[in-house]
Each structure stands twice: as C-alpha cells, then as structure tokens.
C-alpha cells in the first residue's frame, strides 16, 4: 500500500473583498463567476469536498486559515500559527500558500515571511501555489508528482 501523503493549505481566514477583486486579474476568465460569488461558507464547503477527494487518492489534507491584519503584529501571529502546524509530529509533503496571500502587493511581507517559515521549519516539504481555491488539489498533485520524479 502506498504511503499516505500529507498536504497543508495556508490561506487567509476571511475572504477580503479587495483580495477577491485583485485575484480577478490573474484568475482564468471561466473562474471569475465562482470567485465573485465566493463566501467564507462556500470556501469551507469546497475545502471539505476537496479533502474527501484527495484522501481517496491517498493525500491527507489539512488547512491553516490565518487571522488578523496584514501589519507587523498580524504577520508575526500568522507566522507563529503556521509554525505550530509545521512542527507537528509528521512532516508535510507539500505546503500550499494560497493565491490570496501571495497575490496582492500589500501582502508581500506576509508572503515572504510565510515562505521563510516554511523553508526553515519544513525543509523537506515542497511548496505549491494555486491560482484560486478550486485548483488547489491540482497544485498539490502537480508538486507531489514532481517530487516523485
């Protein structure tokens, strides 16, 4: 039997309308309707569905949703929150840093900090990027496949 893979999604805890608006600049046109109508509740439902699907393929999915402002104190809290997940018993095979974190220019310091925390605290984990919530599973599988090659 194949070894169970572990994946961690790191995303923003609340959907910021400004982030959703900025994401429309890089999201494929056919995905804009989904993004425009996305609510926190729908995102949680979609993550739960993705988790079931990935687990049927041997990938255990966990998520950490960051809370707080994108200021020095908020970035420090977010890094601490991610660090706690990364230091759990088993290493993650892949860590996905969500598009809402890395896309908006005002999130650059947060994105850099999270990359450095991941690199330091989970050096064997691969890092993946999605473009919007529904292609997260594709990003995970793409990076896991590349890791095996």
DSSP file (Angstrom, degrees, kcal/mol; ACC not computed):
  #  RESIDUE AA STRUCTURE BP1 BP2  ACC     N-H-->O    O-->H-N    N-H-->O    O-->H-N    TCO  KAPPA ALPHA  PHI   PSI    X-CA   Y-CA   Z-CA
    1    1 A X              0   0    0      0, 0.0     3,-0.1     0, 0.0     2,-0.0   0.000 360.0 360.0 360.0 138.6    0.0    0.0    0.0
    2    2 A X        -     0   0    0      1,-0.1     2,-0.2     3,-0.0     3,-0.0  -0.305 360.0-100.9 -67.6 150.1    1.3    3.5   -0.9
    3    3 A X        -     0   0    0      1,-0.1     2,-0.3    56,-0.0    -1,-0.1  -0.508  39.0-109.5 -71.5 137.1    2.3    5.8    1.9
    4    4 A X        -     0   0    0     -2,-0.2     2,-0.2    -3,-0.1    55,-0.2  -0.511  33.1-142.9 -67.1 129.2   -0.2    8.5    2.8
    5    5 A X  E     -a   59   0A   0     53,-2.8    55,-3.7    -2,-0.3     2,-0.4  -0.647   8.0-141.9 -91.6 152.2    0.9   11.9    1.7
    6    6 A X  E     -a   60   0A   0     -2,-0.2    87,-2.1    53,-0.2    88,-1.6  -0.959  17.7-177.4-119.9 133.7    0.3   15.0    3.8
    7    7 A X  E     -ab  61  94A   0     53,-3.0    55,-2.3    -2,-0.4     2,-0.4  -0.973   9.4-159.4-129.1 144.4   -0.6   18.4    2.4
    8    8 A X  E     -ab  62  95A   0     86,-2.1    88,-3.5    -2,-0.4     2,-0.5  -0.989   5.0-155.5-124.7 127.0   -1.2   21.7    4.2
    9    9 A X  E     -ab  63  96A   0     53,-2.5    55,-2.8    -2,-0.4     2,-0.6  -0.890   7.0-162.6 -99.0 128.7   -3.1   24.6    2.7
   10   10 A X  E     +ab  64  97A   0     86,-3.3    88,-2.8    -2,-0.5     2,-0.3  -0.957  27.1 150.2-111.5 118.2   -2.3   28.0    4.1
   11   11 A X  E     -a   65   0A   0     53,-2.2    55,-3.2    -2,-0.6     2,-0.3  -0.854  50.2 -80.3-140.2 173.8   -4.9   30.6    3.4
   12   12 A X  E     -a   66   0A   0     -2,-0.3    55,-0.2    53,-0.2    88,-0.1  -0.589  34.4-136.3 -77.2 139.8   -6.5   33.8    4.7
   13   13 A X  S    S+     0   0    0     53,-3.6     2,-0.4    -2,-0.3    54,-0.2   0.786  87.5  34.0 -69.0 -29.0   -9.1   33.2    7.4
   14   14 A X  S    S-     0   0    0     52,-0.4     2,-0.7    54,-0.1    -1,-0.1  -0.976  87.5-114.2-128.9 142.0  -11.6   35.6    5.9
   15   15 A X        -     0   0    0     -2,-0.4     2,-0.6     4,-0.0    25,-0.1  -0.649  29.5-151.5 -75.8 116.7  -12.3   36.5    2.3
   16   16 A X     >  -     0   0    0     -2,-0.7     4,-2.5     1,-0.1     3,-0.4  -0.798   9.2-143.1 -89.7 122.2  -11.2   40.1    1.8
   17   17 A X  H  > S+     0   0    0     -2,-0.6     4,-2.2     1,-0.2    -1,-0.1   0.852 102.4  54.2 -54.5 -35.5  -13.3   41.7   -0.9
   18   18 A X  H  > S+     0   0    0      2,-0.2     4,-2.3     1,-0.2    -1,-0.2   0.901 108.4  48.4 -66.0 -40.4  -10.2   43.7   -2.0
   19   19 A X  H  > S+     0   0    0     -3,-0.4     4,-2.7     2,-0.2    -2,-0.2   0.924 110.5  51.2 -64.9 -44.4   -8.2   40.4   -2.4
   20   20 A X  H  X S+     0   0    0     -4,-2.5     4,-1.0     1,-0.2    -2,-0.2   0.909 110.6  49.5 -58.7 -41.5  -11.0   38.8   -4.4
   21   21 A X  H >< S+     0   0    0     -4,-2.2     3,-0.5    -5,-0.2     4,-0.2   0.919 112.5  46.6 -63.9 -43.9  -11.1   41.9   -6.7
   22   22 A X  H >< S+     0   0    0     -4,-2.3     3,-1.8     1,-0.2     4,-0.3   0.857 105.1  60.7 -67.5 -35.2   -7.3   41.7   -7.2
   23   23 A X  H >X S+     0   0    0     -4,-2.7     4,-1.8     1,-0.3     3,-1.7   0.798  88.7  72.5 -62.5 -26.8   -7.4   38.0   -7.8
   24   24 A X  T << S+     0   0    0     -4,-1.0    -1,-0.3    -3,-0.5    -2,-0.2   0.704  85.2  68.3 -63.3 -16.5   -9.6   38.6  -10.8
   25   25 A X  T <4 S+     0   0    0     -3,-1.8    -1,-0.3    -4,-0.2    -2,-0.2   0.770 115.4  22.3 -71.9 -25.7   -6.5   40.0  -12.6
   26   26 A X  T <4 S+     0   0    0     -3,-1.7     2,-0.2    -4,-0.3    -2,-0.2   0.513  97.4 102.2-120.6  -7.0   -4.9   36.5  -12.7
   27   27 A X  S  < S-     0   0    0     -4,-1.8     5,-0.1     1,-0.1   105,-0.1  -0.579  84.0 -99.5 -78.2 140.2   -7.8   34.1  -12.4
   28   28 A X    >   -     0   0    0     -2,-0.2     3,-2.4     1,-0.1     4,-0.5  -0.275  32.6-116.4 -56.6 142.3   -8.9   32.5  -15.7
   29   29 A X  G >  S+     0   0    0      1,-0.3     3,-1.2     2,-0.2     4,-0.4   0.829 113.8  60.2 -52.6 -35.9  -12.0   34.2  -17.1
   30   30 A X  G 3  S+     0   0    0      1,-0.2    -1,-0.3     2,-0.1     4,-0.2   0.640 105.1  50.3 -69.8 -11.9  -14.1   31.0  -16.7
   31   31 A X  G <> S+     0   0    0     -3,-2.4     4,-2.2     1,-0.1    -1,-0.2   0.458  83.8  90.2-101.9  -3.2  -13.4   31.0  -12.9
   32   32 A X  H <> S+     0   0    0     -3,-1.2     4,-2.9    -4,-0.5     5,-0.2   0.866  82.6  55.2 -64.5 -37.2  -14.4   34.7  -12.3
   33   33 A X  H  > S+     0   0    0     -4,-0.4     4,-1.6     2,-0.2    -1,-0.2   0.927 109.6  47.6 -62.6 -43.5  -18.1   33.9  -11.6
   34   34 A X  H  > S+     0   0    0     -4,-0.2     4,-0.6     1,-0.2     3,-0.4   0.953 114.3  46.5 -59.6 -49.9  -17.1   31.4   -8.9
   35   35 A X  H >< S+     0   0    0     -4,-2.2     3,-0.9     1,-0.2    -2,-0.2   0.897 109.4  54.6 -61.9 -41.5  -14.7   33.9   -7.3
   36   36 A X  H 3< S+     0   0    0     -4,-2.9    -1,-0.2     1,-0.2    -2,-0.2   0.828 115.2  38.3 -63.0 -32.9  -17.1   36.7   -7.5
   37   37 A X  H 3< S+     0   0    0     -4,-1.6    -1,-0.2    -3,-0.4    -2,-0.2   0.389  87.1 128.9 -99.2   3.7  -19.8   34.8   -5.6
   38   38 A X    <<  -     0   0    0     -3,-0.9     2,-0.3    -4,-0.6   -18,-0.1  -0.384  34.1-176.3 -67.4 130.8  -17.4   33.1   -3.2
   39   39 A X     >  -     0   0    0     -2,-0.1     4,-2.5     1,-0.1     5,-0.2  -0.766  41.4-106.7-116.5 166.3  -18.3   33.3    0.5
   40   40 A X  H  > S+     0   0    0     -2,-0.3     4,-2.1     1,-0.2     5,-0.2   0.902 122.6  51.1 -57.7 -40.9  -16.5   32.1    3.6
   41   41 A X  H  > S+     0   0    0      2,-0.2     4,-2.1     1,-0.2    -1,-0.2   0.905 109.9  48.3 -65.3 -42.4  -19.1   29.4    4.0
   42   42 A X  H  > S+     0   0    0      1,-0.2     4,-2.7     2,-0.2    -1,-0.2   0.897 109.6  53.3 -65.7 -39.6  -18.7   28.2    0.3
   43   43 A X  H  X S+     0   0    0     -4,-2.5     4,-2.5     2,-0.2    -2,-0.2   0.924 109.2  48.4 -61.0 -44.6  -15.0   28.2    0.7
   44   44 A X  H  X S+     0   0    0     -4,-2.1     4,-2.1     2,-0.2    -1,-0.2   0.900 112.0  49.7 -62.4 -40.9  -15.2   25.9    3.8
   45   45 A X  H  X S+     0   0    0     -4,-2.1     4,-2.1     2,-0.2    -2,-0.2   0.914 111.6  48.3 -63.3 -43.6  -17.6   23.6    1.9
   46   46 A X  H  X S+     0   0    0     -4,-2.7     4,-2.5     1,-0.2    -2,-0.2   0.883 110.3  51.5 -66.2 -38.6  -15.3   23.4   -1.1
   47   47 A X  H  X S+     0   0    0     -4,-2.5     4,-2.4     2,-0.2    -1,-0.2   0.902 109.2  50.8 -63.8 -40.5  -12.3   22.7    1.1
   48   48 A X  H  X S+     0   0    0     -4,-2.1     4,-1.9     2,-0.2    -2,-0.2   0.909 111.7  47.2 -63.4 -42.0  -14.2   19.9    2.8
   49   49 A X  H  X S+     0   0    0     -4,-2.1     4,-2.2     2,-0.2    -2,-0.2   0.907 112.0  49.9 -65.3 -42.5  -15.1   18.4   -0.6
   50   50 A X  H  X S+     0   0    0     -4,-2.5     4,-2.9     1,-0.2     5,-0.2   0.885 107.7  55.1 -63.0 -39.0  -11.5   18.7   -1.8
   51   51 A X  H  X S+     0   0    0     -4,-2.4     4,-2.5     2,-0.2    10,-0.2   0.923 108.5  47.1 -60.8 -46.2  -10.3   17.0    1.4
   52   52 A X  H  X S+     0   0    0     -4,-1.9     4,-1.5     2,-0.2    -1,-0.2   0.926 114.0  48.4 -61.3 -45.6  -12.6   14.0    0.8
   53   53 A X  H  X S+     0   0    0     -4,-2.2     4,-0.5     1,-0.2    -2,-0.2   0.928 113.7  45.1 -62.7 -47.1  -11.5   13.7   -2.8
   54   54 A X  H ><>S+     0   0    0     -4,-2.9     5,-2.2     1,-0.2     3,-1.3   0.886 109.0  55.9 -66.5 -38.1   -7.8   14.0   -2.0
   55   55 A X  H ><5S+     0   0    0     -4,-2.5     3,-1.4     1,-0.3    -1,-0.2   0.835 100.8  58.6 -65.0 -29.8   -8.0   11.5    0.8
   56   56 A X  H 3<5S+     0   0    0     -4,-1.5    -1,-0.3     1,-0.3    -2,-0.2   0.703 107.0  49.6 -68.8 -17.3   -9.5    9.0   -1.6
   57   57 A X  T <<5S-     0   0    0     -3,-1.3    -1,-0.3    -4,-0.5    -2,-0.2   0.259 128.9 -97.5-102.1   9.2   -6.3    9.4   -3.6
   58   58 A X  T < 5S+     0   0    0     -3,-1.4   -53,-2.8     1,-0.2     2,-0.5   0.727  85.8 123.0  85.4  22.7   -4.0    8.9   -0.6
   59   59 A X  E   < -a    5   0A   0     -5,-2.2     2,-0.6   -55,-0.2    -1,-0.2  -0.963  50.8-149.2-121.1 116.4   -3.4   12.5    0.3
   60   60 A X  E     -a    6   0A   0    -55,-3.7   -53,-3.0    -2,-0.5     2,-0.5  -0.741  18.4-155.1 -85.2 122.6   -4.3   13.8    3.8
   61   61 A X  E     +a    7   0A   0     -2,-0.6     2,-0.3   -10,-0.2   -53,-0.2  -0.852  18.4 170.4-106.1 130.3   -5.3   17.4    3.6
   62   62 A X  E     -a    8   0A   0    -55,-2.3   -53,-2.5    -2,-0.5     2,-0.4  -0.887  13.5-155.2-127.1 161.8   -5.1   19.9    6.4
   63   63 A X  E     -a    9   0A   0     -2,-0.3     2,-0.4   -55,-0.2   -53,-0.2  -0.987  12.8-161.6-140.2 151.5   -5.5   23.6    6.4
   64   64 A X  E     -a   10   0A   0    -55,-2.8   -53,-2.2    -2,-0.4     2,-0.7  -0.985  12.9-159.8-129.1 120.6   -4.5   26.6    8.5
   65   65 A X  E     -a   11   0A   0     -2,-0.4   -53,-0.2   -55,-0.2     2,-0.2  -0.898  16.8-137.3-105.3 115.8   -6.5   29.8    8.0
   66   66 A X  E     -a   12   0A   0    -55,-3.2   -53,-3.6    -2,-0.7   -52,-0.4  -0.459  18.1-161.3 -77.2 139.2   -4.6   32.9    9.1
   67   67 A X        +     0   0    0     -2,-0.2     2,-0.1   -55,-0.2    11,-0.1  -0.827  40.6  45.5-116.2 155.3   -6.4   35.5   11.0
   68   68 A X  S    S-     0   0    0     -2,-0.3   -54,-0.1     9,-0.1   -55,-0.1  -0.374  82.9 -46.6 109.9 176.3   -5.6   39.1   11.7
   69   69 A X        -     0   0    0     -2,-0.1     2,-1.2     1,-0.1    -2,-0.0  -0.349  48.9-112.7 -81.1 161.6   -4.4   42.2    9.9
   70   70 A X  S    S+     0   0    0      4,-0.1     2,-0.2    -2,-0.1    39,-0.1  -0.589  80.3 107.9 -95.1  70.5   -1.5   42.4    7.5
   71   71 A X  S  > S-     0   0    0     -2,-1.2     4,-3.1    38,-0.0     5,-0.3  -0.762  90.4 -82.5-131.5 179.3    0.7   44.5    9.7
   72   72 A X  H  > S+     0   0    0     -2,-0.2     4,-2.1     1,-0.2     5,-0.1   0.906 130.1  44.3 -55.5 -45.7    3.8   43.6   11.7
   73   73 A X  H  > S+     0   0    0      2,-0.2     4,-2.3     1,-0.2    -1,-0.2   0.903 114.9  49.1 -66.9 -40.5    1.9   42.1   14.6
   74   74 A X  H  > S+     0   0    0      2,-0.2     4,-2.6     1,-0.2    -2,-0.2   0.890 110.5  50.3 -66.0 -40.0   -0.5   40.2   12.3
   75   75 A X  H  X S+     0   0    0     -4,-3.1     4,-2.6     2,-0.2    -1,-0.2   0.914 110.2  50.7 -63.9 -42.6    2.4   38.9   10.3
   76   76 A X  H  X S+     0   0    0     -4,-2.1     4,-2.1    -5,-0.3    -2,-0.2   0.915 111.8  47.4 -61.4 -43.5    4.1   37.7   13.5
   77   77 A X  H  X S+     0   0    0     -4,-2.3     4,-2.5     2,-0.2    -2,-0.2   0.911 111.9  50.5 -63.4 -42.3    0.9   36.0   14.6
   78   78 A X  H  X S+     0   0    0     -4,-2.6     4,-2.5     1,-0.2    -2,-0.2   0.910 110.4  48.8 -63.5 -42.5    0.4   34.3   11.2
   79   79 A X  H  X S+     0   0    0     -4,-2.6     4,-2.8     2,-0.2    -1,-0.2   0.904 111.8  49.4 -64.0 -41.0    4.0   33.0   11.2
   80   80 A X  H  X S+     0   0    0     -4,-2.1     4,-2.0     2,-0.2    -2,-0.2   0.907 110.4  50.9 -63.0 -42.2    3.5   31.6   14.7
   81   81 A X  H  X S+     0   0    0     -4,-2.5     4,-1.3     2,-0.2    -2,-0.2   0.921 113.4  44.5 -62.3 -44.8    0.3   30.0   13.6
   82   82 A X  H  X S+     0   0    0     -4,-2.5     4,-2.5     1,-0.2     3,-0.2   0.924 109.6  56.3 -65.4 -44.1    2.0   28.4   10.6
   83   83 A X  H  X S+     0   0    0     -4,-2.8     4,-1.7     1,-0.2    -1,-0.2   0.881 103.1  55.4 -56.0 -40.9    5.0   27.3   12.7
   84   84 A X  H  < S+     0   0    0     -4,-2.0    -1,-0.2     1,-0.2    -2,-0.2   0.905 110.6  45.0 -60.0 -42.2    2.7   25.4   15.1
   85   85 A X  H >< S+     0   0    0     -4,-1.3     3,-1.3    -3,-0.2    -2,-0.2   0.907 112.2  51.0 -68.3 -41.3    1.3   23.4   12.2
   86   86 A X  H 3< S+     0   0    0     -4,-2.5    -1,-0.2     1,-0.3    -2,-0.2   0.777 105.8  56.1 -69.3 -25.7    4.6   22.7   10.6
   87   87 A X  T 3< S+     0   0    0     -4,-1.7    -1,-0.3    -5,-0.2    -2,-0.2   0.332  80.9 118.5 -91.1   8.0    6.2   21.5   13.9
   88   88 A X  S <  S-     0   0    0     -3,-1.3    -3,-0.0     2,-0.2    -4,-0.0  -0.170  85.4 -82.7 -66.9 171.7    3.5   18.8   14.4
   89   89 A X  S    S+     0   0    0      2,-0.0     2,-0.3     0, 0.0    -1,-0.1   0.844 109.2  42.6 -47.4 -56.0    4.6   15.2   14.5
   90   90 A X  S    S-     0   0    0      1,-0.1    -2,-0.2     0, 0.0     2,-0.1  -0.742  84.7-115.8-103.9 144.8    4.8   14.3   10.8
   91   91 A X        -     0   0    0     -2,-0.3     2,-0.4    -4,-0.1   -85,-0.1  -0.384  27.5-118.8 -72.3 150.7    6.2   16.4    8.1
   92   92 A X        -     0   0    0     -6,-0.2   -85,-0.2     1,-0.1     3,-0.1  -0.723   8.9-149.9 -86.0 139.4    4.0   17.7    5.3
   93   93 A X  S    S+     0   0    0    -87,-2.1    33,-2.5    -2,-0.4     2,-0.3   0.830  84.0  13.9 -74.8 -32.8    4.9   16.5    1.8
   94   94 A X  E     -bc   7 126A   0    -88,-1.6   -86,-2.1    31,-0.2     2,-0.5  -0.999  61.1-159.4-146.4 141.6    3.6   19.8    0.3
   95   95 A X  E     -bc   8 127A   0     31,-2.7    33,-2.7    -2,-0.3     2,-0.6  -0.989  13.9-154.3-120.4 122.6    2.6   23.2    1.7
   96   96 A X  E     -bc   9 128A   0    -88,-3.5   -86,-3.3    -2,-0.5     2,-0.7  -0.867   0.6-158.4 -99.6 122.2    0.2   25.3   -0.5
   97   97 A X  E     -bc  10 129A   0     31,-2.1    33,-0.6    -2,-0.6   -86,-0.2  -0.901  30.7-121.5 -98.7 114.4    0.4   29.1    0.0
   98   98 A X    >>  -     0   0    0    -88,-2.8     4,-1.7    -2,-0.7     3,-1.4  -0.068   8.8-119.3 -63.0 152.9   -2.9   30.4   -1.3
   99   99 A X  H 3> S+     0   0    0      1,-0.3     4,-2.2     2,-0.2     5,-0.3   0.793 111.8  63.1 -60.4 -31.3   -3.2   32.9   -4.0
  100  100 A X  H 34 S+     0   0    0      1,-0.2     4,-0.4     2,-0.2    -1,-0.3   0.749 106.6  45.8 -67.5 -22.5   -5.0   35.3   -1.7
  101  101 A X  H <4 S+     0   0    0     -3,-1.4    10,-0.3   -91,-0.2    -2,-0.2   0.905 122.1  31.6 -82.8 -47.2   -1.8   35.5    0.4
  102  102 A X  H  < S+     0   0    0     -4,-1.7    -2,-0.2     1,-0.1    -3,-0.2   0.644 108.9  65.9 -92.6 -13.9    0.8   35.9   -2.3
  103  103 A X  S  < S+     0   0    0     -4,-2.2    -3,-0.1    -5,-0.2    -1,-0.1   0.974  80.9  73.7 -76.2 -55.8   -1.2   37.9   -5.0
  104  104 A X  S >  S-     0   0    0     -4,-0.4     3,-2.0    -5,-0.3     4,-0.1  -0.372  76.1-135.2 -66.9 134.4   -1.9   41.3   -3.5
  105  105 A X  G >  S+     0   0    0      1,-0.3     3,-1.9     2,-0.2     4,-0.2   0.844 103.5  61.2 -56.8 -37.2    1.1   43.6   -3.3
  106  106 A X  G 3  S+     0   0    0      1,-0.3    -1,-0.3     2,-0.1     3,-0.2   0.632  99.2  58.5 -69.3  -9.9    0.2   44.7    0.2
  107  107 A X  G <> S+     0   0    0     -3,-2.0     4,-3.0     1,-0.2    -1,-0.3   0.355  73.7 105.2 -94.7   4.7    0.6   41.0    1.3
  108  108 A X  H <> S+     0   0    0     -3,-1.9     4,-2.9     1,-0.2     5,-0.2   0.891  79.2  48.2 -55.5 -45.9    4.2   40.8    0.1
  109  109 A X  H  > S+     0   0    0     -3,-0.2     4,-2.1    -4,-0.2    -1,-0.2   0.892 113.6  48.2 -63.9 -38.8    5.8   41.0    3.6
  110  110 A X  H  > S+     0   0    0     -4,-0.2     4,-2.6     2,-0.2    -2,-0.2   0.941 112.3  49.1 -63.8 -47.4    3.3   38.3    4.8
  111  111 A X  H  X S+     0   0    0     -4,-3.0     4,-2.4   -10,-0.3    -2,-0.2   0.934 112.2  47.7 -58.7 -49.0    4.1   36.1    1.8
  112  112 A X  H  X S+     0   0    0     -4,-2.9     4,-2.3     1,-0.2    -1,-0.2   0.916 112.4  49.9 -58.9 -43.7    7.9   36.4    2.3
  113  113 A X  H  X S+     0   0    0     -4,-2.1     4,-2.3    -5,-0.2    -1,-0.2   0.909 111.1  48.1 -63.2 -42.7    7.6   35.7    6.0
  114  114 A X  H  X S+     0   0    0     -4,-2.6     4,-2.5     2,-0.2    -1,-0.2   0.876 110.1  52.4 -68.0 -37.3    5.5   32.5    5.4
  115  115 A X  H  X S+     0   0    0     -4,-2.4     4,-2.8    -5,-0.2    -2,-0.2   0.939 111.7  46.9 -60.3 -46.7    7.9   31.3    2.7
  116  116 A X  H  X S+     0   0    0     -4,-2.3     4,-2.3     2,-0.2     5,-0.2   0.880 111.6  50.0 -66.5 -38.1   10.8   31.7    5.1
  117  117 A X  H  X S+     0   0    0     -4,-2.3     4,-3.1     2,-0.2     5,-0.3   0.932 113.3  47.0 -62.8 -45.2    8.9   30.0    8.0
  118  118 A X  H  X S+     0   0    0     -4,-2.5     4,-2.0     1,-0.2     7,-0.2   0.929 112.8  48.8 -62.5 -45.5    8.1   27.1    5.6
  119  119 A X  H  < S+     0   0    0     -4,-2.8    -1,-0.2    -5,-0.2    -2,-0.2   0.900 119.0  38.8 -61.4 -42.0   11.6   26.8    4.4
  120  120 A X  H  < S+     0   0    0     -4,-2.3     3,-0.4    -5,-0.2    -2,-0.2   0.919 125.1  34.1 -76.1 -45.1   13.1   26.8    7.9
  121  121 A X  H  < S+     0   0    0     -4,-3.1    -3,-0.2     1,-0.2    -2,-0.2   0.585 130.0  30.5 -93.9 -10.3   10.5   24.7    9.7
  122  122 A X    ><  +     0   0    0     -4,-2.0     3,-1.8    -5,-0.3    -1,-0.2  -0.396  66.6 160.4-141.4  60.7    9.6   22.3    7.0
  123  123 A X  T 3  S+     0   0    0     -3,-0.4    -1,-0.1     1,-0.3    -2,-0.1   0.723  76.0  51.4 -62.6 -22.1   12.8   21.9    4.8
  124  124 A X  T 3  S+     0   0    0     -3,-0.1    -1,-0.3     2,-0.1     2,-0.3   0.556  90.7  99.1 -90.4  -6.5   11.7   18.6    3.3
  125  125 A X    <   -     0   0    0     -3,-1.8     2,-0.2    -7,-0.2   -31,-0.2  -0.569  69.7-133.7 -80.8 140.9    8.3   20.0    2.3
  126  126 A X  E     -c   94   0A   0    -33,-2.5   -31,-2.7    -2,-0.3     2,-0.5  -0.615  18.8-131.5 -83.8 153.7    7.6   21.1   -1.3
  127  127 A X  E     -c   95   0A   0     -2,-0.2     2,-0.3   -33,-0.2   -31,-0.2  -0.922  25.1-174.0-110.4 133.3    5.9   24.4   -1.7
  128  128 A X  E     -c   96   0A   0    -33,-2.7   -31,-2.1    -2,-0.5     2,-0.4  -0.869  10.7-151.1-124.3 158.1    2.9   24.7   -4.1
  129  129 A X  E     -c   97   0A   0     -2,-0.3     2,-0.2   -33,-0.2   -31,-0.1  -0.994   4.8-162.2-130.6 134.3    0.8   27.6   -5.4
  130  130 A X        -     0   0    0    -33,-0.6     3,-0.1    -2,-0.4     6,-0.1  -0.579  16.5-144.4-100.0 172.5   -2.7   27.7   -6.5
  131  131 A X  S    S-     0   0    0      1,-0.5     2,-0.3    -2,-0.2  -105,-0.1   0.616  83.0  -9.5-108.9 -21.0   -4.4   30.4   -8.6
  132  132 A X  S >  S-     0   0    0   -105,-0.1     3,-1.8   -33,-0.0    -1,-0.5  -0.940  86.7 -84.8-165.5 167.5   -7.8   30.2   -6.9
  133  133 A X  G >  S+     0   0    0     -2,-0.3     3,-1.4     1,-0.3     4,-0.3   0.812 118.2  55.9 -54.8 -38.9   -9.4   27.8   -4.4
  134  134 A X  G 3  S+     0   0    0      1,-0.3    -1,-0.3     2,-0.1     4,-0.2   0.584 102.8  54.5 -78.3  -6.8  -10.7   25.2   -6.8
  135  135 A X  G <> S+     0   0    0     -3,-1.8     4,-2.0     1,-0.1    -1,-0.3   0.239  77.8 100.2-104.3  15.6   -7.3   24.4   -8.4
  136  136 A X  H <> S+     0   0    0     -3,-1.4     4,-2.4     2,-0.2     5,-0.2   0.910  79.7  52.0 -63.3 -43.7   -5.6   23.7   -5.1
  137  137 A X  H  > S+     0   0    0     -4,-0.3     4,-2.6     1,-0.2     5,-0.2   0.901 108.7  51.6 -61.4 -40.2   -5.9   19.9   -5.5
  138  138 A X  H  > S+     0   0    0     -4,-0.2     4,-2.5     1,-0.2    -1,-0.2   0.907 109.3  50.3 -62.1 -41.6   -4.3   20.2   -8.9
  139  139 A X  H  X S+     0   0    0     -4,-2.0     4,-2.1     2,-0.2     5,-0.2   0.915 111.3  48.8 -62.8 -43.0   -1.4   22.2   -7.4
  140  140 A X  H  X S+     0   0    0     -4,-2.4     4,-2.4     1,-0.2    -2,-0.2   0.946 114.3  44.3 -61.6 -49.5   -0.9   19.6   -4.7
  141  141 A X  H  X S+     0   0    0     -4,-2.6     4,-2.4     1,-0.2    -2,-0.2   0.879 111.3  54.5 -65.7 -37.7   -0.9   16.7   -7.1
  142  142 A X  H  X S+     0   0    0     -4,-2.5     4,-2.0    -5,-0.2    -1,-0.2   0.929 112.8  42.1 -60.6 -46.3    1.4   18.6   -9.6
  143  143 A X  H  X S+     0   0    0     -4,-2.1     4,-1.9     2,-0.2    -2,-0.2   0.883 113.8  51.2 -72.4 -38.2    4.0   19.2   -6.9
  144  144 A X  H  X S+     0   0    0     -4,-2.4     4,-1.3    -5,-0.2    -1,-0.2   0.896 110.3  50.1 -64.6 -38.8    3.7   15.7   -5.4
  145  145 A X  H  X S+     0   0    0     -4,-2.4     4,-0.9     1,-0.2     3,-0.4   0.920 110.4  49.4 -64.8 -43.1    4.2   14.2   -8.8
  146  146 A X  H  < S+     0   0    0     -4,-2.0     3,-0.4     1,-0.2    -1,-0.2   0.847 106.5  57.2 -64.0 -33.4    7.3   16.3   -9.5
  147  147 A X  H  < S+     0   0    0     -4,-1.9    -1,-0.2     1,-0.2    -2,-0.2   0.827 106.9  48.9 -66.1 -31.8    8.7   15.3   -6.1
  148  148 A X  H  <        0   0    0     -4,-1.3    -1,-0.2    -3,-0.4    -2,-0.2   0.676 360.0 360.0 -82.9 -17.8    8.5   11.6   -7.1
  149  149 A X     <        0   0    0     -4,-0.9    -1,-0.2    -3,-0.4    -2,-0.2   0.474 360.0 360.0 -80.5 360.0   10.2   12.1  -10.5
